């Protein structure tokens, strides 16, 4: 026993200075992050970590006392997180997502978004044309509980009144916005999940949504309320429909990874593409929240057609500018 303690003492005395320096650097990193270290300290950190690992390996091999082993194990585990772990403040993580990750994902999946947009537009135009030819088709494209009193049998006055209805209390508006966020986020997740079925249900869902939108467009256009209808829909619709398209694009990306895996296995390609496309879905969920707030507050309290169009145009301009400008800084990436 005395011999083991002597060996432990000699072993520790030869290396303890390096361990203490490593422990000091790790303490600072845990409290303030890697930015608090100077250039020489950043270079020394991985070297000291490897030195501590070597010491731990030797200590295990020659069966030194357990207290020294526990100390080295704890030190190397903490040093591993300091060297390889990502340590960011919450503000930095959020800023990196909105300023870099999300706009880069929008550019990276631009073709998938374009395909999803095409499917939605085809459904919308088809719904408009078919309902214009025969307004009874409105009920084939729009569920009865969704249409409510808005249908071909409704008077023009009642349809116009629905576009300018502001008979809501503030509490009801907040509850309505919360409901929309929950509902639309659930639909978005379904679009993302449907990508696992080779993406075909995604196209069906987008086309069905377009048919519903086109049917409403044809109904209001037949009463001369086309401009008022789009002014009513666009303030929240620009963000909400774009969020649906992003979820659909993520689902199509998943489908592509399964159908065309490339050189990698389908499982590995699916895991890589799933993490990447998940950035789109996370951004879409946040967009649903914004759209729900606009739906439940702005659109129900502002009846001015120019104001509605102004918000819709501003929102569309922002979503065009956002992926074109942000996230292009290589250092930020």
WOCORKA-V913625 format. One record per pair of residues at least 12 apart in sequence whose ideal C-beta (glycine too) atoms are under 8 Angstrom apart, sorted by the first residue. I is the first residue (numbers start at 1). GAP is how many residues later the second one is. D is the distance in whole Angstrom. If there is no record, write none. Layout:
# WOCORKA-V913625
i: [I;I]
gap: [GAP;GAP]
d: [D;D]
This chain:
# WOCORKA-V913625
i: [4;4;4;5;7;7;8;8;8;11;11;11;11;11;11;12;15;15;18;18;18;19;19;19;19;19;21;21;22;22;22;22;22;22;22;23;25;25;25;25;25;25;26;26;26;26;29;29;29;30;30;33;33;33;34;34;45;45;45;46;48;49;49;49;49;49;52;52;52;52;53;55;56;56;56;56;59;96;97;97;97;98;99;99;99;100;100;100;100;100;101;101;102;102;102;102;102;103;103;103;103;103;104;104;105;105;105;105;105;106;106;106;106;106;107;107;108;109;109;109;109;109;110;112;112;112;112;112;113;113;113;115;115;116;116;116;116;116;116;117;119;119;119;119;119;119;120;120;120;120;120;120;120;120;121;122;122;123;123;123;123;123;123;123;123;124;124;124;124;124;125;125;126;126;126;126;127;127;127;127;127;127;127;127;127;128;128;128;128;128;129;129;130;130;130;130;131;131;131;131;132;132;132;135;135;135;135;136;137;138;138;138;138;138;139;141;141;141;141;142;142;142;146;149;150;150;150;151;152;156;156;156;159;159;159;159;160;160;160;163;163;163;163;163;164;165;166;166;166;168;173;173;173;173;174;174;175;176;176;176;177;177;177;177;177;178;178;179;180;180;180;180;180;181;181;181;184;184;184;184;184;184;185;185;185;187;187;188;188;188;188;188;188;188;188;189;189;190;191;191;191;191;191;191;192;192;192;192;192;192;193;194;195;195;195;195;195;195;196;196;196;196;197;198;198;198;199;199;199;199;199;199;202;202;202;202;205;206;206;206;209;216;217;217;227;228;231;231;231;231;232;232;234;234;234;234;235;235;235;235;235;235;235;236;236;236;236;236;236;237;237;238;238;238;238;239;239;239;239;239;239;240;240;240;240;240;242;242;243;243;243;243;243;244;246;246;246;246;246;247;247;247;249;249;250;250;250;250;250;251;253;253;253;253;254;254;254;254;256;257;257;257;257;257;258;294;298]
gap: [59;60;61;60;55;57;56;57;60;44;47;48;51;53;57;56;36;40;30;33;34;33;36;52;53;56;23;27;23;26;27;29;30;53;57;52;12;16;19;20;23;57;49;52;53;56;16;53;58;48;52;54;55;56;48;53;34;37;38;37;31;27;30;31;33;34;20;23;24;27;23;17;13;16;17;20;13;236;182;185;186;228;227;228;233;226;227;229;232;233;178;226;177;178;180;181;225;219;220;222;223;224;223;229;171;172;174;175;178;140;174;177;216;217;216;220;168;140;141;144;168;171;213;137;138;140;141;144;132;133;136;134;137;86;90;129;132;133;136;128;83;84;87;88;91;129;86;87;89;90;93;121;124;125;89;85;88;83;84;85;86;87;88;90;91;86;87;89;90;93;85;89;81;84;85;88;14;83;84;85;86;87;88;90;91;86;87;89;90;93;85;89;81;84;85;88;83;84;87;88;86;89;90;17;83;84;87;16;78;13;14;77;80;81;12;70;71;73;74;70;73;74;66;13;12;66;69;68;67;67;68;69;60;61;64;66;63;65;68;62;65;66;68;69;139;135;134;135;137;132;123;124;127;128;122;123;121;119;120;124;115;116;118;119;120;114;118;113;108;111;112;115;116;107;108;111;56;59;60;104;107;108;100;103;104;57;60;55;56;58;59;93;96;97;100;58;92;15;14;53;56;57;59;60;55;58;59;62;85;89;58;57;55;56;57;58;59;60;55;58;59;62;58;57;60;61;52;53;55;56;57;60;46;49;50;53;43;38;39;42;35;13;12;13;78;77;74;77;78;81;67;76;74;75;77;78;59;63;64;73;76;77;80;55;56;58;59;62;63;54;75;74;77;78;81;48;51;52;55;76;80;47;48;51;52;55;45;77;41;42;44;45;48;40;34;35;37;38;41;33;34;37;28;31;27;28;30;31;34;26;20;23;24;27;16;19;20;23;17;12;13;15;16;17;12;17;13]
d: [7;7;6;7;7;6;5;5;5;8;7;7;8;6;8;6;7;5;6;5;7;6;7;8;8;6;7;6;8;4;7;8;6;7;6;6;7;6;7;5;7;7;7;5;5;5;8;4;7;7;7;5;8;7;8;6;8;7;6;5;7;7;4;7;8;5;6;6;5;6;6;6;7;4;6;6;6;7;8;8;8;8;6;7;7;7;5;8;5;6;5;7;6;8;8;4;7;6;5;8;4;4;4;7;7;8;4;5;7;8;7;8;7;4;5;7;7;5;7;6;7;6;8;4;8;5;5;8;6;7;4;7;6;7;6;5;4;5;6;6;8;5;4;6;7;8;5;8;6;5;8;7;8;7;7;7;6;6;4;7;6;2;5;7;7;4;8;5;4;7;8;6;8;7;6;6;5;6;4;7;6;2;5;7;7;4;7;5;5;8;8;8;8;8;8;8;7;5;4;7;5;7;7;4;7;7;7;7;7;6;5;5;7;6;7;4;5;7;4;5;5;7;8;8;6;8;7;7;6;4;8;7;7;6;6;6;8;6;7;7;5;7;8;5;5;7;6;6;6;5;5;5;6;8;7;8;8;7;4;8;4;5;6;3;6;7;8;8;8;7;4;5;6;6;5;4;6;7;8;4;7;7;5;5;8;7;8;6;6;8;4;7;5;7;6;7;7;8;6;7;4;5;8;5;5;5;5;7;7;5;7;5;7;3;6;7;3;5;8;6;7;7;8;5;7;6;6;5;7;3;7;8;5;5;6;7;7;8;8;6;7;7;6;8;7;7;5;4;5;7;7;7;7;7;8;3;5;6;5;5;5;5;7;5;8;4;4;8;6;8;8;6;5;5;7;5;5;4;7;6;7;7;7;4;8;7;7;6;4;8;4;5;7;8;5;7;6;4;7;7;6;5;8;6;4;7;4;5;8;8;6;8;5;8;7;6;6;6;7;5;5;8;4;8;6;7;7]
